[in-house]
Every structure is written in C-alpha cells, then in structure tokens.
Amino acid sequence: MNQPLATIADVQKHIHDRYYQTDQARGTAATFLWFIEEVGELATALHGDDRENLSEEFADVLAWLCTLANINDVDLTEAIHRKYVDQGGPPGHK
C-alpha cells in the first residue's frame, strides 16, 4: 500500500505532477466548471448515506481545487497559512 499524502502541499504537488499538462491546456474556465460539477456531486453525497461515495467526493473536490490552484500559480499551503494562521482568519468566520 502506498503511504498516504501527508500535507496539502503533497496533494497539490501530486496533482500537479500527474495532471498539469492536461489541466493547463484545458484552462481556468473549463476547469472551474469541472470543479463546480464535483462540488455538486459532493452536495448530493452529503444528503445520502453512502460513506464511501461521500469520501470519494471530498477527495474529488480537493483534487480539482488543487488543479485550479496549480494552473493559476497559487500555493494553497501558503495561501491558507497567510489567511488563517498569520492573520488569524477573518473576524466572524472560520
């Protein structure tokens, strides 16, 4: 069994290494549509009782978010740290 990816940076790099050429060619607009489709599938799974499917949909949403970040040159670890650690997060929000 493969060792699980440990960090957001690991996941983002894995998605980059495996899919970047195709993702870059597709572009942001089309990739965003795929991301939204996966969010919709997650919404559906959240209303069901299939835990396996729910887990898969969370993974799909994270993968497509990494894809969007990769093709737009955003380091998710840095962005999260800057907004939620360094700045403590927006007041009144998670």
Backbone as XML, in Angstrom:
<?xml version="1.0"?>
<chain id="A" units="angstrom">
  <residue number="1" name="MET">
    <atom name="N" x="0.841" y="-1.186" z="0.000"/>
    <atom name="CA" x="0.000" y="0.000" z="0.000"/>
    <atom name="C" x="0.885" y="1.247" z="0.000"/>
  </residue>
  <residue number="2" name="ASN">
    <atom name="N" x="0.505" y="2.222" z="-0.764"/>
    <atom name="CA" x="1.248" y="3.483" z="-0.807"/>
    <atom name="C" x="1.065" y="4.241" z="0.493"/>
  </residue>
  <residue number="3" name="GLN">
    <atom name="N" x="2.077" y="5.009" z="0.855"/>
    <atom name="CA" x="1.982" y="5.856" z="2.036"/>
    <atom name="C" x="1.035" y="7.015" z="1.732"/>
  </residue>
  <residue number="4" name="PRO">
    <atom name="N" x="0.121" y="7.336" z="2.644"/>
    <atom name="CA" x="-0.800" y="8.458" z="2.402"/>
    <atom name="C" x="-0.056" y="9.774" z="2.242"/>
  </residue>
  <residue number="5" name="LEU">
    <atom name="N" x="-0.614" y="10.655" z="1.408"/>
    <atom name="CA" x="-0.077" y="12.007" z="1.275"/>
    <atom name="C" x="-0.314" y="12.715" z="2.600"/>
  </residue>
  <residue number="6" name="ALA">
    <atom name="N" x="0.679" y="13.448" z="3.067"/>
    <atom name="CA" x="0.634" y="13.969" z="4.432"/>
    <atom name="C" x="0.183" y="15.421" z="4.537"/>
  </residue>
  <residue number="7" name="THR">
    <atom name="N" x="0.391" y="16.212" z="3.517"/>
    <atom name="CA" x="0.110" y="17.634" z="3.634"/>
    <atom name="C" x="-0.655" y="18.130" z="2.410"/>
  </residue>
  <residue number="8" name="ILE">
    <atom name="N" x="-1.198" y="19.315" z="2.532"/>
    <atom name="CA" x="-1.841" y="19.940" z="1.379"/>
    <atom name="C" x="-0.804" y="20.131" z="0.268"/>
  </residue>
  <residue number="9" name="ALA">
    <atom name="N" x="0.395" y="20.518" z="0.631"/>
    <atom name="CA" x="1.461" y="20.690" z="-0.364"/>
    <atom name="C" x="1.743" y="19.381" z="-1.101"/>
  </residue>
  <residue number="10" name="ASP">
    <atom name="N" x="1.746" y="18.255" z="-0.377"/>
    <atom name="CA" x="1.957" y="16.953" z="-1.014"/>
    <atom name="C" x="0.853" y="16.652" z="-2.028"/>
  </residue>
  <residue number="11" name="VAL">
    <atom name="N" x="-0.387" y="16.914" z="-1.637"/>
    <atom name="CA" x="-1.516" y="16.658" z="-2.527"/>
    <atom name="C" x="-1.426" y="17.559" z="-3.755"/>
  </residue>
  <residue number="12" name="GLN">
    <atom name="N" x="-1.168" y="18.839" z="-3.532"/>
    <atom name="CA" x="-1.091" y="19.769" z="-4.650"/>
    <atom name="C" x="0.029" y="19.372" z="-5.605"/>
  </residue>
  <residue number="13" name="LYS">
    <atom name="N" x="1.180" y="18.968" z="-5.087"/>
    <atom name="CA" x="2.298" y="18.557" z="-5.940"/>
    <atom name="C" x="1.949" y="17.289" z="-6.712"/>
  </residue>
  <residue number="14" name="HIS">
    <atom name="N" x="1.306" y="16.335" z="-6.057"/>
    <atom name="CA" x="0.914" y="15.097" z="-6.723"/>
    <atom name="C" x="-0.033" y="15.389" z="-7.892"/>
  </residue>
  <residue number="15" name="ILE">
    <atom name="N" x="-1.031" y="16.236" z="-7.660"/>
    <atom name="CA" x="-1.977" y="16.607" z="-8.721"/>
    <atom name="C" x="-1.227" y="17.325" z="-9.844"/>
  </residue>
  <residue number="16" name="HIS">
    <atom name="N" x="-0.311" y="18.211" z="-9.482"/>
    <atom name="CA" x="0.493" y="18.922" z="-10.494"/>
    <atom name="C" x="1.303" y="17.935" z="-11.335"/>
  </residue>
  <residue number="17" name="ASP">
    <atom name="N" x="2.029" y="17.058" z="-10.658"/>
    <atom name="CA" x="2.907" y="16.130" z="-11.367"/>
    <atom name="C" x="2.119" y="15.205" z="-12.298"/>
  </residue>
  <residue number="18" name="ARG">
    <atom name="N" x="0.949" y="14.832" z="-11.894"/>
    <atom name="CA" x="0.171" y="13.863" z="-12.666"/>
    <atom name="C" x="-0.684" y="14.488" z="-13.771"/>
  </residue>
  <residue number="19" name="TYR">
    <atom name="N" x="-1.206" y="15.697" z="-13.535"/>
    <atom name="CA" x="-2.237" y="16.228" z="-14.432"/>
    <atom name="C" x="-1.953" y="17.604" z="-15.041"/>
  </residue>
  <residue number="20" name="TYR">
    <atom name="N" x="-0.857" y="18.251" z="-14.680"/>
    <atom name="CA" x="-0.676" y="19.656" z="-15.038"/>
    <atom name="C" x="-0.789" y="19.942" z="-16.536"/>
  </residue>
  <residue number="21" name="GLN">
    <atom name="N" x="-0.160" y="19.148" z="-17.368"/>
    <atom name="CA" x="-0.175" y="19.434" z="-18.808"/>
    <atom name="C" x="-1.608" y="19.490" z="-19.334"/>
  </residue>
  <residue number="22" name="THR">
    <atom name="N" x="-2.406" y="18.500" z="-18.991"/>
    <atom name="CA" x="-3.803" y="18.455" z="-19.438"/>
    <atom name="C" x="-4.602" y="19.595" z="-18.827"/>
  </residue>
  <residue number="23" name="ASP">
    <atom name="N" x="-4.384" y="19.836" z="-17.543"/>
    <atom name="CA" x="-5.130" y="20.890" z="-16.844"/>
    <atom name="C" x="-4.813" y="22.265" z="-17.419"/>
  </residue>
  <residue number="24" name="GLN">
    <atom name="N" x="-3.547" y="22.526" z="-17.671"/>
    <atom name="CA" x="-3.131" y="23.814" z="-18.218"/>
    <atom name="C" x="-3.753" y="24.032" z="-19.593"/>
  </residue>
  <residue number="25" name="ALA">
    <atom name="N" x="-3.758" y="22.990" z="-20.405"/>
    <atom name="CA" x="-4.331" y="23.092" z="-21.751"/>
    <atom name="C" x="-5.840" y="23.350" z="-21.698"/>
  </residue>
  <residue number="26" name="ARG">
    <atom name="N" x="-6.523" y="22.773" z="-20.705"/>
    <atom name="CA" x="-7.967" y="22.964" z="-20.558"/>
    <atom name="C" x="-8.284" y="24.398" z="-20.163"/>
  </residue>
  <residue number="27" name="GLY">
    <atom name="N" x="-7.457" y="24.988" z="-19.332"/>
    <atom name="CA" x="-7.649" y="26.372" z="-18.909"/>
    <atom name="C" x="-8.528" y="26.516" z="-17.680"/>
  </residue>
  <residue number="28" name="THR">
    <atom name="N" x="-8.520" y="27.725" z="-17.154"/>
    <atom name="CA" x="-9.221" y="28.006" z="-15.902"/>
    <atom name="C" x="-10.738" y="27.879" z="-16.030"/>
  </residue>
  <residue number="29" name="ALA">
    <atom name="N" x="-11.317" y="28.463" z="-17.057"/>
    <atom name="CA" x="-12.784" y="28.470" z="-17.167"/>
    <atom name="C" x="-13.352" y="27.055" z="-17.233"/>
  </residue>
  <residue number="30" name="ALA">
    <atom name="N" x="-12.799" y="26.217" z="-18.091"/>
    <atom name="CA" x="-13.305" y="24.847" z="-18.220"/>
    <atom name="C" x="-13.007" y="24.031" z="-16.963"/>
  </residue>
  <residue number="31" name="THR">
    <atom name="N" x="-11.860" y="24.267" z="-16.360"/>
    <atom name="CA" x="-11.512" y="23.558" z="-15.131"/>
    <atom name="C" x="-12.447" y="23.953" z="-13.998"/>
  </residue>
  <residue number="32" name="PHE">
    <atom name="N" x="-12.801" y="25.218" z="-13.938"/>
    <atom name="CA" x="-13.733" y="25.670" z="-12.902"/>
    <atom name="C" x="-15.086" y="24.970" z="-13.050"/>
  </residue>
  <residue number="33" name="LEU">
    <atom name="N" x="-15.522" y="24.740" z="-14.274"/>
    <atom name="CA" x="-16.781" y="24.011" z="-14.487"/>
    <atom name="C" x="-16.692" y="22.587" z="-13.958"/>
  </residue>
  <residue number="34" name="TRP">
    <atom name="N" x="-15.559" y="21.924" z="-14.177"/>
    <atom name="CA" x="-15.360" y="20.586" z="-13.619"/>
    <atom name="C" x="-15.387" y="20.632" z="-12.093"/>
  </residue>
  <residue number="35" name="PHE">
    <atom name="N" x="-14.742" y="21.638" z="-11.527"/>
    <atom name="CA" x="-14.723" y="21.800" z="-10.068"/>
    <atom name="C" x="-16.140" y="21.953" z="-9.533"/>
  </residue>
  <residue number="36" name="ILE">
    <atom name="N" x="-16.928" y="22.803" z="-10.166"/>
    <atom name="CA" x="-18.306" y="23.032" z="-9.713"/>
    <atom name="C" x="-19.134" y="21.756" z="-9.836"/>
  </residue>
  <residue number="37" name="GLU">
    <atom name="N" x="-18.912" y="20.995" z="-10.892"/>
    <atom name="CA" x="-19.619" y="19.716" z="-11.032"/>
    <atom name="C" x="-19.302" y="18.805" z="-9.847"/>
  </residue>
  <residue number="38" name="GLU">
    <atom name="N" x="-18.035" y="18.766" z="-9.455"/>
    <atom name="CA" x="-17.644" y="17.937" z="-8.311"/>
    <atom name="C" x="-18.246" y="18.460" z="-7.002"/>
  </residue>
  <residue number="39" name="VAL">
    <atom name="N" x="-18.333" y="19.771" z="-6.862"/>
    <atom name="CA" x="-18.986" y="20.335" z="-5.670"/>
    <atom name="C" x="-20.446" y="19.901" z="-5.637"/>
  </residue>
  <residue number="40" name="GLY">
    <atom name="N" x="-21.105" y="19.895" z="-6.796"/>
    <atom name="CA" x="-22.484" y="19.424" z="-6.869"/>
    <atom name="C" x="-22.611" y="17.963" z="-6.474"/>
  </residue>
  <residue number="41" name="GLU">
    <atom name="N" x="-21.674" y="17.146" z="-6.929"/>
    <atom name="CA" x="-21.691" y="15.730" z="-6.546"/>
    <atom name="C" x="-21.456" y="15.567" z="-5.044"/>
  </residue>
  <residue number="42" name="LEU">
    <atom name="N" x="-20.615" y="16.421" z="-4.463"/>
    <atom name="CA" x="-20.407" y="16.391" z="-3.018"/>
    <atom name="C" x="-21.686" y="16.779" z="-2.288"/>
  </residue>
  <residue number="43" name="ALA">
    <atom name="N" x="-22.375" y="17.797" z="-2.797"/>
    <atom name="CA" x="-23.635" y="18.221" z="-2.181"/>
    <atom name="C" x="-24.639" y="17.074" z="-2.175"/>
  </residue>
  <residue number="44" name="THR">
    <atom name="N" x="-24.718" y="16.363" z="-3.273"/>
    <atom name="CA" x="-25.620" y="15.210" z="-3.348"/>
    <atom name="C" x="-25.202" y="14.135" z="-2.360"/>
  </residue>
  <residue number="45" name="ALA">
    <atom name="N" x="-23.909" y="13.849" z="-2.298"/>
    <atom name="CA" x="-23.408" y="12.815" z="-1.382"/>
    <atom name="C" x="-23.653" y="13.183" z="0.077"/>
  </residue>
  <residue number="46" name="LEU">
    <atom name="N" x="-23.593" y="14.461" z="0.396"/>
    <atom name="CA" x="-23.842" y="14.896" z="1.778"/>
    <atom name="C" x="-25.277" y="14.608" z="2.225"/>
  </residue>
  <residue number="47" name="HIS">
    <atom name="N" x="-26.181" y="14.490" z="1.272"/>
    <atom name="CA" x="-27.582" y="14.195" z="1.594"/>
    <atom name="C" x="-27.877" y="12.706" z="1.590"/>
  </residue>
  <residue number="48" name="GLY">
    <atom name="N" x="-26.896" y="11.891" z="1.249"/>
    <atom name="CA" x="-27.094" y="10.448" z="1.208"/>
    <atom name="C" x="-26.487" y="9.761" z="2.409"/>
  </residue>
  <residue number="49" name="ASP">
    <atom name="N" x="-26.447" y="8.436" z="2.338"/>
    <atom name="CA" x="-25.880" y="7.672" z="3.450"/>
    <atom name="C" x="-24.755" y="6.735" z="2.999"/>
  </residue>
  <residue number="50" name="ASP">
    <atom name="N" x="-24.217" y="6.976" z="1.806"/>
    <atom name="CA" x="-23.118" y="6.179" z="1.284"/>
    <atom name="C" x="-21.802" y="6.839" z="1.678"/>
  </residue>
  <residue number="51" name="ARG">
    <atom name="N" x="-21.202" y="6.372" z="2.755"/>
    <atom name="CA" x="-19.981" y="6.974" z="3.302"/>
    <atom name="C" x="-18.797" y="6.844" z="2.335"/>
  </residue>
  <residue number="52" name="GLU">
    <atom name="N" x="-18.736" y="5.759" z="1.601"/>
    <atom name="CA" x="-17.654" y="5.573" z="0.632"/>
    <atom name="C" x="-17.743" y="6.640" z="-0.461"/>
  </residue>
  <residue number="53" name="ASN">
    <atom name="N" x="-18.939" y="6.845" z="-0.997"/>
    <atom name="CA" x="-19.130" y="7.863" z="-2.030"/>
    <atom name="C" x="-18.837" y="9.253" z="-1.484"/>
  </residue>
  <residue number="54" name="LEU">
    <atom name="N" x="-19.267" y="9.515" z="-0.259"/>
    <atom name="CA" x="-19.013" y="10.821" z="0.362"/>
    <atom name="C" x="-17.512" y="11.088" z="0.439"/>
  </residue>
  <residue number="55" name="SER">
    <atom name="N" x="-16.773" y="10.093" z="0.872"/>
    <atom name="CA" x="-15.326" y="10.225" z="0.981"/>
    <atom name="C" x="-14.698" y="10.501" z="-0.396"/>
  </residue>
  <residue number="56" name="GLU">
    <atom name="N" x="-15.157" y="9.784" z="-1.412"/>
    <atom name="CA" x="-14.639" y="9.980" z="-2.764"/>
    <atom name="C" x="-14.933" y="11.383" z="-3.284"/>
  </residue>
  <residue number="57" name="GLU">
    <atom name="N" x="-16.122" y="11.890" z="-2.992"/>
    <atom name="CA" x="-16.480" y="13.228" z="-3.480"/>
    <atom name="C" x="-15.665" y="14.312" z="-2.791"/>
  </residue>
  <residue number="58" name="PHE">
    <atom name="N" x="-15.382" y="14.157" z="-1.494"/>
    <atom name="CA" x="-14.489" y="15.107" z="-0.826"/>
    <atom name="C" x="-13.116" y="15.083" z="-1.498"/>
  </residue>
  <residue number="59" name="ALA">
    <atom name="N" x="-12.608" y="13.896" z="-1.805"/>
    <atom name="CA" x="-11.304" y="13.778" z="-2.465"/>
    <atom name="C" x="-11.327" y="14.437" z="-3.841"/>
  </residue>
  <residue number="60" name="ASP">
    <atom name="N" x="-12.416" y="14.237" z="-4.588"/>
    <atom name="CA" x="-12.529" y="14.849" z="-5.918"/>
    <atom name="C" x="-12.521" y="16.374" z="-5.835"/>
  </residue>
  <residue number="61" name="VAL">
    <atom name="N" x="-13.257" y="16.916" z="-4.880"/>
    <atom name="CA" x="-13.301" y="18.381" z="-4.735"/>
    <atom name="C" x="-11.913" y="18.923" z="-4.394"/>
  </residue>
  <residue number="62" name="LEU">
    <atom name="N" x="-11.217" y="18.265" z="-3.494"/>
    <atom name="CA" x="-9.864" y="18.712" z="-3.146"/>
    <atom name="C" x="-8.933" y="18.622" z="-4.353"/>
  </residue>
  <residue number="63" name="ALA">
    <atom name="N" x="-9.031" y="17.547" z="-5.118"/>
    <atom name="CA" x="-8.167" y="17.388" z="-6.296"/>
    <atom name="C" x="-8.419" y="18.492" z="-7.321"/>
  </residue>
  <residue number="64" name="TRP">
    <atom name="N" x="-9.696" y="18.800" z="-7.580"/>
    <atom name="CA" x="-9.999" y="19.851" z="-8.556"/>
    <atom name="C" x="-9.629" y="21.229" z="-8.025"/>
  </residue>
  <residue number="65" name="LEU">
    <atom name="N" x="-9.730" y="21.452" z="-6.716"/>
    <atom name="CA" x="-9.272" y="22.711" z="-6.136"/>
    <atom name="C" x="-7.761" y="22.853" z="-6.334"/>
  </residue>
  <residue number="66" name="CYS">
    <atom name="N" x="-7.024" y="21.769" z="-6.112"/>
    <atom name="CA" x="-5.581" y="21.788" z="-6.358"/>
    <atom name="C" x="-5.286" y="22.080" z="-7.820"/>
  </residue>
  <residue number="67" name="THR">
    <atom name="N" x="-6.061" y="21.497" z="-8.718"/>
    <atom name="CA" x="-5.886" y="21.749" z="-10.141"/>
    <atom name="C" x="-6.052" y="23.230" z="-10.451"/>
  </residue>
  <residue number="68" name="LEU">
    <atom name="N" x="-7.120" y="23.822" z="-9.943"/>
    <atom name="CA" x="-7.336" y="25.258" z="-10.172"/>
    <atom name="C" x="-6.182" y="26.082" z="-9.615"/>
  </residue>
  <residue number="69" name="ALA">
    <atom name="N" x="-5.734" y="25.729" z="-8.423"/>
    <atom name="CA" x="-4.607" y="26.454" z="-7.828"/>
    <atom name="C" x="-3.357" y="26.289" z="-8.689"/>
  </residue>
  <residue number="70" name="ASN">
    <atom name="N" x="-3.103" y="25.086" z="-9.143"/>
    <atom name="CA" x="-1.899" y="24.840" z="-9.956"/>
    <atom name="C" x="-1.901" y="25.660" z="-11.233"/>
  </residue>
  <residue number="71" name="ILE">
    <atom name="N" x="-2.991" y="25.664" z="-11.958"/>
    <atom name="CA" x="-2.976" y="26.361" z="-13.249"/>
    <atom name="C" x="-3.067" y="27.873" z="-13.089"/>
  </residue>
  <residue number="72" name="ASN">
    <atom name="N" x="-3.328" y="28.324" z="-11.863"/>
    <atom name="CA" x="-3.347" y="29.762" z="-11.585"/>
    <atom name="C" x="-2.185" y="30.176" z="-10.692"/>
  </residue>
  <residue number="73" name="ASP">
    <atom name="N" x="-1.209" y="29.286" z="-10.541"/>
    <atom name="CA" x="0.034" y="29.564" z="-9.810"/>
    <atom name="C" x="-0.227" y="30.040" z="-8.380"/>
  </residue>
  <residue number="74" name="VAL">
    <atom name="N" x="-1.087" y="29.304" z="-7.687"/>
    <atom name="CA" x="-1.386" y="29.594" z="-6.282"/>
    <atom name="C" x="-0.902" y="28.421" z="-5.432"/>
  </residue>
  <residue number="75" name="ASP">
    <atom name="N" x="-0.081" y="28.722" z="-4.458"/>
    <atom name="CA" x="0.376" y="27.731" z="-3.490"/>
    <atom name="C" x="-0.664" y="27.692" z="-2.372"/>
  </residue>
  <residue number="76" name="LEU">
    <atom name="N" x="-1.439" y="26.610" z="-2.320"/>
    <atom name="CA" x="-2.520" y="26.533" z="-1.336"/>
    <atom name="C" x="-2.017" y="26.575" z="0.106"/>
  </residue>
  <residue number="77" name="THR">
    <atom name="N" x="-0.903" y="25.912" z="0.370"/>
    <atom name="CA" x="-0.359" y="25.932" z="1.728"/>
    <atom name="C" x="-0.030" y="27.358" z="2.151"/>
  </residue>
  <residue number="78" name="GLU">
    <atom name="N" x="0.631" y="28.075" z="1.282"/>
    <atom name="CA" x="0.984" y="29.469" z="1.573"/>
    <atom name="C" x="-0.279" y="30.325" z="1.746"/>
  </residue>
  <residue number="79" name="ALA">
    <atom name="N" x="-1.251" y="30.151" z="0.868"/>
    <atom name="CA" x="-2.477" y="30.951" z="0.935"/>
    <atom name="C" x="-3.234" y="30.688" z="2.235"/>
  </residue>
  <residue number="80" name="ILE">
    <atom name="N" x="-3.346" y="29.420" z="2.623"/>
    <atom name="CA" x="-4.055" y="29.071" z="3.858"/>
    <atom name="C" x="-3.302" y="29.614" z="5.068"/>
  </residue>
  <residue number="81" name="HIS">
    <atom name="N" x="-2.001" y="29.433" z="5.053"/>
    <atom name="CA" x="-1.199" y="29.913" z="6.186"/>
    <atom name="C" x="-1.321" y="31.428" z="6.328"/>
  </residue>
  <residue number="82" name="ARG">
    <atom name="N" x="-1.207" y="32.125" z="5.205"/>
    <atom name="CA" x="-1.271" y="33.592" z="5.236"/>
    <atom name="C" x="-2.630" y="34.065" z="5.767"/>
  </residue>
  <residue number="83" name="LYS">
    <atom name="N" x="-3.705" y="33.460" z="5.281"/>
    <atom name="CA" x="-5.026" y="33.949" z="5.656"/>
    <atom name="C" x="-5.486" y="33.455" z="7.022"/>
  </residue>
  <residue number="84" name="TYR">
    <atom name="N" x="-5.245" y="32.186" z="7.345"/>
    <atom name="CA" x="-5.824" y="31.608" z="8.554"/>
    <atom name="C" x="-4.861" y="31.438" z="9.711"/>
  </residue>
  <residue number="85" name="VAL">
    <atom name="N" x="-3.565" y="31.515" z="9.466"/>
    <atom name="CA" x="-2.604" y="31.398" z="10.544"/>
    <atom name="C" x="-2.004" y="32.751" z="10.857"/>
  </residue>
  <residue number="86" name="ASP">
    <atom name="N" x="-1.358" y="33.361" z="9.866"/>
    <atom name="CA" x="-0.714" y="34.652" z="10.093"/>
    <atom name="C" x="-1.720" y="35.725" z="10.488"/>
  </residue>
  <residue number="87" name="GLN">
    <atom name="N" x="-2.837" y="35.758" z="9.796"/>
    <atom name="CA" x="-3.846" y="36.794" z="10.051"/>
    <atom name="C" x="-4.923" y="36.333" z="11.024"/>
  </residue>
  <residue number="88" name="GLY">
    <atom name="N" x="-4.902" y="35.072" z="11.426"/>
    <atom name="CA" x="-5.885" y="34.557" z="12.370"/>
    <atom name="C" x="-7.265" y="34.329" z="11.767"/>
  </residue>
  <residue number="89" name="GLY">
    <atom name="N" x="-7.405" y="34.481" z="10.477"/>
    <atom name="CA" x="-8.696" y="34.300" z="9.830"/>
    <atom name="C" x="-9.528" y="35.557" z="9.919"/>
  </residue>
  <residue number="90" name="PRO">
    <atom name="N" x="-10.468" y="35.688" z="8.990"/>
    <atom name="CA" x="-11.332" y="36.868" z="9.016"/>
    <atom name="C" x="-12.210" y="36.868" z="10.275"/>
  </residue>
  <residue number="91" name="PRO">
    <atom name="N" x="-12.442" y="38.030" z="10.879"/>
    <atom name="CA" x="-13.308" y="38.088" z="12.066"/>
    <atom name="C" x="-14.702" y="37.552" z="11.734"/>
  </residue>
  <residue number="92" name="GLY">
    <atom name="N" x="-15.221" y="36.732" z="12.646"/>
    <atom name="CA" x="-16.572" y="36.216" z="12.481"/>
    <atom name="C" x="-16.668" y="35.068" z="11.510"/>
  </residue>
  <residue number="93" name="HIS">
    <atom name="N" x="-15.555" y="34.602" z="10.989"/>
    <atom name="CA" x="-15.544" y="33.482" z="10.063"/>
    <atom name="C" x="-14.694" y="32.363" z="10.612"/>
  </residue>
  <residue number="94" name="LYS">
    <atom name="N" x="-14.819" y="31.186" z="9.993"/>
    <atom name="CA" x="-13.994" y="30.043" z="10.381"/>
    <atom name="C" x="-12.561" y="30.318" z="10.011"/>
  </residue>
</chain>
